[in-house]
Amino acid sequence: MNELDAVFPPPPPAPDGLRPDLSVGIILAPNFSILPFAGFIDCLRHASDVRDHSRQIYCNWTIIAQSIEPVRASCGLEVLPQTILPEVEQFDYLVIAGGVLPGCLDLHPETYDYIKQAVKKDIPAIGLCTGSFILAKAGLLDNRRCCVHAEHKEQFNKLFPTVESISDRAFVIDQGVITCPGGIASLELTFSLIETHCGKARATKGLKSLLVADHRLTQRMLQRPYEQLTSCGNRRVEMAVDLMELNFATPYSIAELARNVGISVRELNRAFMQYAGEPPTVVWRNIRLAHGHWLLLNSSRTVTEIAFECGFADSPHFSRWFKKTYDESPSDFRNNRRDI
C-alpha cells in the first residue's frame, strides 16, 4: 500500500443491485446558468455515496438532449449530453435548467414535446432559474403558480399574463410542476428532494459537504405519491385521497371511505380507475407504503412498529408489499442506506 492509499482508502463496495432512490433527467437550455445547475447536481453527488466518493448509488442523474452536441453555458463552459431523450419514465423528475433570456427559450421542438410528455405521465418537471419561462412557453404553467426571480418577474408577467408568478420563495410546487428562481435557492430545492426520497441524513450530508451551514427550509417536499389526485377535478376522488392521507394508520374500509365521500363503492372504484388508473385499495396501500419508506429513512422505529403505524396488519404483510414496490425488504432498504 502506498502513502496515498493509506490516506485515501478505496470506497466500500456498493450494494449489489441497488436501485437509486432518486433518479433525475436534466435538460440544459442554451446559455444556461451554471450556478443553479452546479448546485443542484453537486448536492445530488454528495448525497449519492459514502464519504467524499461520487458514485451514483443512492441518486442518479443524466444530462439529456435532442442531440449529442455540447451545450454552452452563459459563462462559456460547455457540457456534453450523455444520451438522447431516453424513455422519460425512468426518471423521478425532469429538470430544465434555464439561463440567459431570450436565447434559453430556443429549445428544439422535440425537446418541448418531451417535457410535455413527462408532465402528462405525472413525472414532475422542475424549472431551474429561467426554466420557468420554458415551462410556461410549453403551456405547462397554465392555472399554476410559479416561482420567478425578482429581476425577471416583470418580463415573465408580460409574456405569460395568465400565470401567477411569485418571487419570495426558494421554490414553488403546484400540481406536479416545480419552479425555482435559481442561484443558491437550487440547493434548498435539492435538499428537499433528497430528504423526501433518500432521508434527511443523506440530504444534510450533501449540504455539509458544500459548506452550507444555515439551511432555511422555507418549504419541504411532501411525501405524497398521489399529489396530482388532490387537484384532479373530481371532488369525490380529491376528498377520498385527503381522507386516505389523514387515516393511513387507521383500520378503515373502502366501504367507509365511499360512505364518507357520499358515493357507492362501485362509483368510487370507477372514479379512481378513471383518474388514477388504479383502484382505491391500491392507492391507499401505496400511500401507506410511502409513509413507511419515509420512516425507514428518518426514524429509529423497528420494522414492526412502522408496519403498525402505517396501517398494516403485521410486519410480514408490510414487508411483502414493501419489497414488491421498492425491490428490497424493509430491513435491507434501511441497512443499505445507513453508511453515509
N, C-alpha and C positions, 0 to 999 in steps of 0.2 A: 504494500500500500504506500503510495507516495504522499507527500505533505498535503497536497490539495484534496486527495481522497479522505484524509483524516479530518480535515477542516470542513469539507463539504461532502458528507456521506451521500450515497445514492438514495433516491426515494424508495420507500417501501413498495412492494408490488401492488398494483391496482387490483381491486376486487374483480374476479372473473365475471364477465357477462353482465356487469352493472349497467343499467340504463340511466343516462343522465336525468337528474330531477328537473332540469330546466334546459330547454333547447330553443335557441333564438336564431332566426334568419335576419340578416342585416343588409339593407339596400342603401347604398351610398349615392346621394344625388350629386350632380356636377357642382363643383365648388363647395363641397360640404365643409362644415365647421369641424375642425379636428378635436377641440376640447370636449364637447359633449359625447362624441363618438369614442374618443380615447378613454374618457372617464367611465363610460358605460361598459366598454369591453374589458378594461383593466380591472374593474370591480368584479366582473364575472371571472376573470382569470385567477385572481387571488382566492376567490371563494370556491374554485373548482377543484383544488388539490390541497394536499397537506403541505405545511410549512411554506417555503417560497418556490415550490415547484409549479409548473404551469401546464400540467396535463389536463386535458378536457375530460375529467372523470365525473364530477357532480354537475357541471354545467357544460353546455356545448354551444358554440357559436360558429356561424358560417356566413361569409361575405358572399352575397349572391348578386347576379346582374343578368341582363338580357344577352350580354356577350362577354367574353373573356378579354376585355380591354381595360387598361388601367383607368381608374377614376381619380381625377386630380382634386385635391382639397383646396380650399381657398388660400392656404399658406404655401401651396406649390408642391407639397408632398403627393405622391401617387400610391394608390393601393390597388393591388391586383385582385379581382374577384376570384373566389375559389371554385365556383360552379355556376352553371347557367340555370336559372329559375327551376329548382327542383320541385318535387311534389310538396305543396305547401303544408300538407297535413303532418309532416314530420316535425314541424315547429310548434312550440307553445306560444310564441309571439313572433310577429314580423315587425322589425324596426325599420323606419325610414328616416335616415339622417339627412336633414336639410342643411342649408348653408346660405351663401350669398344670393340675394334676390335680384332680378327675377330668374337668373340663369339656372338656379337649382330646380326650377319647375320643369325644366326641359328633359323630362324622363321619356324613354321610348314608350309608345302606346301599349306595347306588350307588357311593360312593367306596371303601368297603371292598371291594366286588366288583372295582372297577378295580385296586386294589392287589394283590388275589389273582390277577387275570388277568395282571398284569405278571410276577409271580414264576413263574406257570405257564408263561409264554412265555420264561423264562430271562432276563428283564430284572431285574438286581439291584435290590432295594428297600433304601433307606437310611433308617434311623430316627434322626433327629437329636433330641437331648435326650430327652424322654419319648415320642418317636416309637417307641421300643422297646415301650412299652405298647400302642400302636396295632397294631403288627405282631403282638404276642403275642395281642391280642384277636382279630385276624383269623385266628389259628391258624397263623401263618407262622413262629413260633419253636419249634414242637414239634420236639424232638430236635435242637435247635440251641443253641449258646452265644450269649450276647448281652452287650453292654456297657451297664451301667446306672449312673447317677450314684449315688454312695455315699449321698446323702440320700434316695434313693428305692428303695434296694435291698430294704429290709425290706417296703415296700409291694408291690414287684414280686413278691417271693417268696411273699407271702401270696396274691396274685391268680393267679399262674402258677407253682405249685409244681413243675411238670414241666419247666420251662425252666431251664437252668443260667445263672445271671447272675454276672458279674464286674464289678469296679469299679476295677481297677488298670491299665487300658489306655486309650489315646486312642480306639481303635475296635477292633471285632472283626468279622472276616469269617468266615462259616460257611455253606457251601452256597448261595451266591448271595444271602445276606441280610447287610447291613452295619449295625451299630449303633454309635452314638457318643453319649457321655453329655452332649454339649452344651458350652456355654462356648467357650473358645478351642481346645478339642480339635477343633472342627469345622475349624479352619484346617489342622491336621495331616492330617485325613482328606482335605480338598480338595486339599492339596499332593500327596498320594499319587495321587489320581485324575488330576490334571493331569499329574503326572510319567509315569504309565502311558500316557496317551493323547496327550499333547502334548509330552512331553520335559521333562527336569529344568530346562533353561534357562528355559523358559516358566513352570514352577512356581515357580522361585526368583524370577523377576521379580515374580510376584504377591506373594510374601512380603516382598520388599524394598519394594515399593510400600506395603505395610501396616505397614512398620517392624518386622517380626518378624525379629529378628537371630539368635535361637538357635532352630533347629528341631531337635527331639529325634529325629524319625523313629523312634519306637518300633516302627513296623511299616510296611513298604512294600506297596503293592498289587502283586500279581504279574501279569505279562502272560500270562494263561492263558485263551485263548478257549474252552476246553472244561473249565473247572474243575468244572462240575457232573458231568461224567462220572467224575471221580475218586472220587465217592461215590454212584454211581447205583444200587448194589445188585447189579450183575452183576460178579463178581470178575474175569472174563476181560477185560471192557471196561476196568475200572479198571486192571488190570495193563498192558494194551496202551497206554493213554494215558500211564501212567507211563513206559513204555519209549519211546514216541514223544518225550516231553519230554526224556528223557535222551539220545536218539540223533537229534535233528533234523538234525545236521550229518553224520551217518554214512550212507554208502550201505548201505541196509538194506531188504530187500524185504518185502512183505506176507507172503510165504510164511515168511520167517524170523521175522517178528513172530508169526504164528499158531503156529508151532512152539514159540516161547519161552513162549507162554501156554497151550500144551497143547491146542489145538484145530485144526481144519482151516481153510483159507482160506475155504471156504464158510460154515462156522459163524461165523467171525469177522465176515464181511460181514453175515450175518443179524443178529448181535448188535448191530453198530453201527447198522444200519438201524433196529432196534427202539429203541435208547436214544439215538442221536444224530440219526437221520433222515438220515444221510449215510454213505457207505461209508468204511472206514478210510483209503483213499487221499486222500479229500478232507479228512478231519480232520487227517491228518498234514501235508498241504500247507498248511493254514491255520495250524497250529501253527508251521511254518517261516516262513510269511509274517508272522505276528505278531512273531516274533523279529526278522525283517528290518525291520519297521516301527519297532521299538524302537531298533535300531542306527542307522537313518537319522536318528532324532531325537537320539540320545545319543552318537554316536561320529563320528569323522572318517574312518572306513573308506570306501573307494570302493565304488561300487555292485557292481563285480565282486567285490571282497573279501567284501562282505556276501552276495552270491549264493552263493559257495562255502561260506561259513561256515554258511549256512542249508540246505545240502544240495542246492542246485540245480545242474544240470549245467553251466550257463553263465549269463552275465549276461542275454542276451535272454530265456531261459526264465523267469528270476526276474522280469524287468521286465514280461513279458507277463502273468503271473499276478498280479503286484502291481497293475498298472493295472486288471485285471479286478475285483479285490477292493476296491481303495481309490479307484478312479476317477481316479487320477493315476499318471504314471510315477514311478519312484523318484526320479529327478533333480528333476522338478517338485515332488514332495512335499517333498523336503528344501529346495529353493530357496524355496518359498513360505512356509517357516517359519523362515527364518534371521534375518529382521529383527525383533528383539524389543524 
